[in-house]
Amino acid sequence: MTFPQRRLRRLRRTPALRRLVAETRLNPDDLVAPLFVREGIDEPRPIASLPGQVQHTRASLRAEVKTLKDLGIPAVIVFGIPARKDPMGSEAWNPDGIVQCALRDLRDDHGDDLVLMADLCVDEYTDHGHCGVLDDRGDVDNDATLELYERIAVAQADAGAHVIAPSGMMDGQVFALREALDDADFDQVAILAYAAKYATALYGPFREAVDVTIAGGGDRRTYQQDVANGREAMEEIREDLAEGADMVMVKPALPYLDVIARARAELDVPIAAYHVSGEYAMVHAAAERGWLDLDAVAFEHVLAVKRAGADMILTYFARRLAEALA
Ligand code: PBG
């Protein structure tokens, strides 16, 4: 045999050969669609920073979810925008609050045929925009916040959520929620922990989507993870699993493929990754300028997240990808 070998291109020669040897395949089953529902509007409202995404009315949410289900998407995660915000975020656990109403609608429509996930946090509901209640010094009070989270979990489970997804990054939140759910006879409701959630600059468009401005130009660095830390993510994940999480999430996705890969190598539980608003918006912005091919880049991003080891990807591209895969 003569060197160098001309071997590696052999299996790339035709689309059929490439399909045959593909190591990673994207499928609608991999996707979870994040959706926004807003109280007190008559028409869906486009979200400027998330092209193609809207703040739904209850009715338009039902229609959208039916379409997603028909496309084969197994799960949605719902975020609410209340008409009224207050210091505690009390609309988050109101049994007639917007997310609870929306969950009831969707459970009526689909029963157990679609997985209903509820994001659990108060930032969309507080007038100061933090993910918890503030103490006298203006810091987020961990344990006082857990009490609010417990009420929300029970309200969401009662409204029909199959999965509760706490995203506030309080210490001990998974344990508190597991206990609260079990005590209320919701022991079959699962917890998807936003375990390694970073204080990234990539949540910007989401905050526009849910009308959140953090008071005083503040940020979430005292509770979300420092973007510099990879090992610490494993501590967060192990802690959440020890507290009773059924599934864990890494968020954002693309800048943290190292974390996803490491979690995959070390753990056998389902791993979710959230391709967040800023990741989505960047692709759209570049595509609008004609600099990138939107569909090709969307596919490549989400496929890469799966290749790194995620079992499910929360992405605003869910519908677009499922349509392309159909
Ligand atoms: C908190 C929450 C956020 C996102 C999901 N849950 C925002 C934040 O932590 O500031 C961001 C999702 C995205 O950017 O797409 N409730």
Residues whose N, C-alpha, C, O or C-beta is under 5 A from the ligand:
A	BS01	PBG	C121 D123 S167 L202 Y203 F206 V276 S277 G278
